[in-house]
């Protein structure tokens, strides 16, 4: 499928003061840059955006003491009840048959997420050779992990209608969803949204309610989706072997492997036959009042969303940053010579030893930092580039070799200068804070300093390119 028929979608929290969850703004900015640079359209959502269109109930805070929760602070943004809604909203404006490719933004935890943009067209073609409407990623090719190990008993009994097939069904991962704009995909998402708005399904078990045998941890909206897939298979809407293919967590074609579908043996024989042709499951009748209310709710927020606006911008600027605007922080020491040389030093404590400057242009940007530096110490300390909130971006040893790279780094090099003792450093990286920092490394940024001035630095230049695709309501 061509790029112009695929729309990427995602959701991220912004942190204080915009919402009560941990900020994912930095990771979102990196993700956004990769999506747009690969030539795809991106639709993104935050708690603030959902609240502005009347969907604040999907990001409401729940009691953090409820049950077993691995994803810290997810209870502060609705246990991800918003997931089916953001896929539905991303479909707004698409033509029938076009595709929403949803992916979470935790790109530093799961770097392979960024590979999906490289192969998304092939993935979509592969997926829709096997399924017709909506695809969920199998967590693993094997049968090692079961969906019920991540559910509460209300979900298992009322949505999945507990049978041996329910117990044996392998875990699906909602961190990646691919949905074609079809009536049946929209129906599934509306049913999923209906169930996600019911507290006993979206929340972990309260005190006094036992989790199932073999329980690992609770996955809130994902576990609802797993049980609803089981219901749709049992009622003959989805085929018995759904989803047929697996990327084994990698999420790109090189990771496709043989899939173990032995759980299908536990499905009633009548359900292994061709599809029933039903439009939607019996969930609609069982939860009719809630389903009708969800349809009304969705139509209202979709109308508000359609009245919003968004824009994208891409430009590269040179940020003039006088040497005097740099300040020593943490264990760093700073001095200036003749107004043209910054002298960088460290303290005698275990710390980061950096100098830092600030600009609104640095936040959510690709920063290209270039400077000349000369060692003025007998110590073996090298140069350190710091990413505020993330730690080391990259470290050079005293000889100018790159000895550490983080996921924020795009490129780094050091070249000898004609002037003896001086080297030219160039570092290009994703920056997710309105500051940039240069420090001493030995070998990492956080270390016991020598309490000496270590480097003379001059000819500091900063170029920034804001990462693309900002969304404003």
N, C-alpha and C positions, 0 to 999 in steps of 0.2 A: 504494500500500500504506500502511496506517495506521501511525502511529508505534509503537504498541504491538506491531507485528509485526516491527519492525526493531531490531536491537541493534548499536550501534557497538562496535568493538573496536580496540585499538591496543597498542603496545609502546613502552616507553622505558627508556633506561638511567638510573641514578641517580648514577653517578660514585662516587668514593671516599667512604666506605670500603665501599660496598655492591657495587660491581663495578669493573672496570678500564677501562671506556669513559668517554667524555665524558658529563657529566650533561645530560640533556634534561628535567630535572624542571620547570624553569620553563615550557618550551614545552608540556609535557604538562598543566600546571595550566591554562594558557590554553585549550588544546584541550578539556580536560575540562569547563571551565566552559561553553564554547559548546555542547557536545553536550548536557549535562544541562539547561542553560537553554532549549534548543530543545525539550525534552520527550522526549528519547530516553534509553534505558538505555545504559550504557557498561560494557564489560568491559575492564580494562586489565591488562597484564602487564609485569613487569620481570625482569631476570636473577635477582634475589633470589627472586621468586615462583616462577620456573621451577625454580630449584635446590631450593626447599623442597618441591616435589611430585615430585622425582626426575628432572627434565628438565635437569639441569645440563650434560649433554653437548651440548645444543643451543646453549649460550652459552659453550662452552669457548674458550680463547684459542688462536689460531693464530699461526704465525710471521709477524710484520709485514713481513718482507722478501720475501714471496712475491708476485711479479708486480706488475701495475699495479692499484692500489687508489685510487679517488677519494674514497670515503667514509672519512675519517680515523677510525681506531679501531674500525671495524666488525669487524676481525679479532679484536678483544679480546672480542667477544660472538658468536662462532661464525659470522661471515659471514652472519648473519641466517638460519641454518638453522632457527630457531624460527618463521619466518613461517607455514608451513602448519599447524604445531601450534597456534599461538594462535588461528587461525580455527576449527580443529576444536574446541578447548576452549571457545571462545565459543559454539559451537553447543550445548554441554551445557546442558540445561534448556529449550531452545527446543522448540516443537512443530514437527512436520513442516510444511514450506512457509514457515516464518518465515525471516528473513534476517539474516545477519551482514554488516555494512558495515565493512570494515577500512580504516583510513587511517593513514598515518604521522603523526608529531606535529611535524614541522618547520614550524610555522606561521609563524615569522618569516622563514624562507627562502622559503616558498610561502604567502603570505597567503590565496590563493584556497582553500586547504583549509578555511578557516572558513566559506566560502560554501556548502559542501556540506550543512551542517545545515539551511540555509534551504530547500533544494530536494530533500532526500534522498528524500522520498516520491515526487515526480515522477520523479526519476532511477531509482529502483527499478522503478517501473511501466514506464518506457521500456526499461530494460535487459531486463526479463523478457518484453517483447514480442518480443525478438530472440533471446535465449538462454534455455535452460531451467533451468540449474543453477548455473553459476559464471561470473563476468564479470571480465576483466582489461582495464584501460584501455589503448587504443592511445596510444603516446607522442605521435604526431602523425597527422593525417589523411592525410598524404602518404606516399610510399614512400621518403622521403629517408634514413631510418635503418633499418638491418636488424638483426634480432636477433643474427645471427652476429658482428656487430662488437663485441659485448659478452660473448662466450662464450669458453670455452677449448675446445680441439679434442676433449677427452674428451666434453664435453657435446654438441658438434655431431655427432660420429660415433656415439656409443653411445646417446644419447637421441633426438636429432633425425634419426638415420639420414640422413646428408648426401646430399642431392639438390639439384637446381636450385631446387625449391620451398623447401627448407630455407634455401638461400642468399638467396632473395628475400623471405622472410617478414619483415614489418615488426615493429619493436620494440614489445613490450608492456611496460607499466609496472606493477610489482607494488606500488607505493606506495598504490594503491587497488584493493581487491578486493571484490566483492559476491557472496556465496555464499548460495544458498537451502539450507535443510536438506533435502537429498534424498540418497538412497543414492548417486547418481552423483557429486554434488559431494563427498561424503565420500570416495568412492573416488579421485577425482582428488587430493584433498588428502593422502590416505595414500600414494599413489604419489609425489607431490612430496616428502613428508616422507621417504620411503624413500631417494630419490636424494640429498636434502640431507644425509643422515647419512653419505654416502660421501665420503671426503676428496678424491678426485681430481675430483669434480664440484663440491664447494662451494668448493674453493680455486682461486686463480689458477694459471697455469702455473708449474711449478718451472723452475729454470735448465735450459737445454738443450732445452726443449720450445717449439716455435714457436707463436705465436698465429696466427690466420687472417689472410689478407690483408685490409687495411682495418680492422684491429682498432683500437678507440678506447679503451675501458677495460673492466674486468671488473665484472660486476654480480651475481656469486655466486648467491644463491638466486633472484633474478629471472631470470637467464639459464637456470637449470635449469627454471624454470616456463615460459619461452618455448619451450624445446626439447620439453618434455612436451606443451604445447599443439599443437606441430607434429606430434608422434607421434599424438596423439588425432585430429587432423584426417586424417592419412594413413590411419589405421585406421578412419575413418568413424564415430567416436564423436561428435566435434564436427563441425558442418557446415563446408563448404569456406570460406565467407566469414566464419567466426567471427573477431572478435566483432561484426561487422556495423556497429556505431556507434562513434563516437569523440567524446570531449570535448576533444580537441586540447590536453591538459595542463590545461585549465581545471577540468574535473571538475564542472561544473554545467550545467544544460540550456541556458543562454544561449550556451555554447561549442560545442554540437553542430554539426558541419559535414559536408559531403560527404566520404565516405571513399573513398580510392583502394584498390581491392581487385585491382589488376592482377596481384598475385602468384598469384592463384588460377589464372591461365592456365598456370602451371608445374606444377600438380597433375595427377597421372594422371587420365585421363578417368573411369576406374572409381570414383575417389574423389570425383567431383563429383555423384554420384548421391545419392539419399536415404540416411539414416543406416543404419549396419550393425546397430544394436541391441545391439552388444557392451557388456558391463558391465566397463569397465576395459580397459587396453591390454596388449600383449604384454610390457610392462615387468615385469608380475607373474611371468611365466614366466622371463624372462631373469634377473631378480634375485629369484628365489623365496625363497631363504634370507634375504636382506635384508628382503624384504617381510613375511615371516612374523614376523621379529624386530621389525620396526617396528610391526606390529599389536599384538604382545605389549607392546612398550614403550608405545605410546599408551594401551592399555587400562589399564595400571598408573598412568600419570600422570593420566589422566582420573579414575580412582577417587580418587586423592589430592586432585585439584582439587575434586571434588564434596564432599569432606569439609572444604574450607576455608570461610571466612566473609568477608563484606564488608559495608560499611556506607557510607551517605552522610550528610553533615551540611551544613546551610546555616543560618547565623545571622549577624547583624550586631552588632558590639560597638563600644563606644567605648573606645579604649585611652588611658588617662590617662598622659601622658608629660611629666613635669616638665621645665622648660627646662634644669635642671642635668644632665639625663641626655644632652643633646646634646654631642657632642665634635667638635672640628675634626680633619679628616683630609685627606690629600693636601696641597694647597696652601691649604686653608681656614684662616681665623682666626676666633676666637670670643671674645666678651666678654658680660657680663651687666650689666643695669642695673636696680636696685631689685627684682630677683627676678621681674620681669614682662616684661622686654624682652631678647631675644637680639639681639646685634649681630654681624652676619655680615660678614666681610672676606675679602680674597684676599692672595696672596703675589706676589712679583715674579718668579715662574717660570712656565714653560709646564707646566700641570697642570690637573687638576680642582680646584676651590676649593670644598669642600663641608663641611657639618657633618652629622653622622650620629647616629642613635640606633637601638637594637636592641630587639626584642621577638619572642618565639616566635610571636606572633599575626600578625606581618607576613609570614611566609613562606607562599607559595602563596595569596595573598589578593588581593582587590580592595581597594585602599587609596583612601580618600577623604581628602585632605589639605586642610585649610583654615587660612589664617592671614592676618594683616594685615601689610603691609610698607610702609616708607617709605625712599626713597633718601636717603642722607646724604652723597653724593659728587657731585663734578662730572663724573665719568666717565660713559660711556654704558652701563655694565654693567647687565644685566637679571638676572632670576631664572631659576635652572636647577633642574629636578627630575631626579634621577639614579636609574637602575635598576641596582643592583649586578650586575656581570657582563654588562650589556647596553649601558651607556653612557647617553646622554641619553634621558629619557622625553619631556620637552618643555622648551622654552625660551621665556621672555617677554622682549621688549625692555624698555627703561626706561619706555616709555609704557604697558606692560601688554598689548601685542599678542602673541599666540602666533606665534612665528616658526619654530618647529620642532616636529614631532610624530613620534614613533616608533610602531611597531606595538604598543607596550605601552600607549599612551595611549587612554583611553576618552573622557574629556572634560576640557576645561580652559577656565577663563575668569577674567577679572580685572575687577573693578568698582571704580569710584571710591567712596571713603568720604566721609562728611560732614565728617570732620576733614581739614583741608587737608594734602595731601602723602601721605596714607595711601591704600592700595589694598587690596582684599580679594581674595585669590587662592584659587581652588578647583580642585583637580586630582584626577581620578579615573583610576586606572591599575592595570594588572596588576603585581603585585609578586611576585618569585620569589626572595626572599632575606630572612632575618630582620633586615633593616635598611631604613630609608628615609633618603634624603639630600636636602638642600636646599643649593643653591650659587649661585654667581655665573656668569652667562653673558655672553660678549662675542665673537661672538654665540652660540657654542656653549659647552658646559661646559668642554671642554678648550681652554685659551687662555692667553696670556701675561697674568698678572695685573698690577694697578697697585700692589699693596702697600698697600692702603688698606682701612679699614672702609667697606662699601658700603651696607648696609641695616640698619635696625632692624626686628625681627620680633616680633610679639606675638600673643596669642590663638590659639596653635597648637592645633588639634584634629585628631585622627586617628581615623577610623572604618575598621574592617576587616570584610570579608565573606569568610570562607574560600571558596575555589573548590571547587565541589561534587565529589562522587563519589570519595572516597578508597577505596582497595582494600587490605585487609589480609588476609594469610594467617596 
